[in-house]
Amino acid sequence: MTATLEPVVSQAPTWANPPTSHRTLVDTDFGQVHVRVTGTPQEGVPPLLLLHQTPSSSKEWLRVANALGDRQCIIPDLVGLGFSDPAPKAMTLQDHAWSVVQAASSMAGEWVAVGHHTGAVVATAVQGTAPEQTLGLGIVGYPLYEGWRVRYERLSNCNAAHYDAAEVASVWEKTASAYGPDIDVQAVLDAVTDKLLAGVVWYGTYVALWMSDLAEVLENAAAARRPAVVLSPEGDSLSRFAPKVAAILGGTEVPMAGGSRILVEDPAGVAAALGPLLEIRNG
């Protein structure tokens, strides 16, 4: 079967000024984790630990890192995604959090964790796992589905991908449609290549999520009593959970324009909304 790719993406110029980043591989208990580091260390200022959604990669955060200027950002690929090693086993949410803690600890003693969708849950678990090292928490779209039946229903959508030309075309068209007609074509290319790179079993972090009590993960993080900011883009379906997430964490909800692709749609807006977390200092 021959697939036809419709011209669903505008041919806007590709992103011209990505931030300079250092890339490295860090050994963890679950294999090597690929990490991008942008900005420069600053005395007394903890780096931002930026965690991506599934099935994305650290590239998802690069536009926000660029908007943050010289602020140091540590941006790992979660195990099984991006250029990190495939998962050596079926990993729990705590496994993913620990792999992130190990990767971040190789570069900094303390940090402020910020996550998007799946990454928001992993970032929250990182705070619960390493509360003395995690000085603050930023959330962009926490999927607070509390009923186990709903989580199991979502678990049933985690199906192996068997790519042929038609399937690759479908991935492209679905991704492009999610971003909208005016998005930079490079953003769509990045998202599609991340999905393909994740391979047949692309959903390991989703399984870890849906097998977890997501309210309990929040409560464990809240026990650390750290500053928290919860971004709620108006077009993101997960923003309906933002008021409750902020209440559990004792944090601040920040409504803003945009949707589920806010990291690409408005990176400068995300950087600005994280403002209170940028004021946190070591010690």
Buried (B, 14 or more C-beta within 10 A) or exposed (E): EEEEEEEBBBEEEEBEEBBEBEEBBBEBEBBBBBBBBBBEEEEEBBBBBBBBBBBBBBBBBBBBBBBBEEBBBBBBBBBBBBBBBEBEEEBBBBBBBBBBBBBBBBBBEBBBBBBBBBBBBBBBBBBBBBBEBBBBBBBBBBBBBEEEEEBEEBBEEBEEBEEEEEEBBEBBBEBBEEBBEEBBBBBBBBBBEBBBBBBEBBBBBBBBBBBBEBBEBBBBBBEBEBBBBBBBBEBBEBBEBBEBBBEBBEBBBBEBEBBBBBBBBBBEBBBBBBEBBBEBEEE
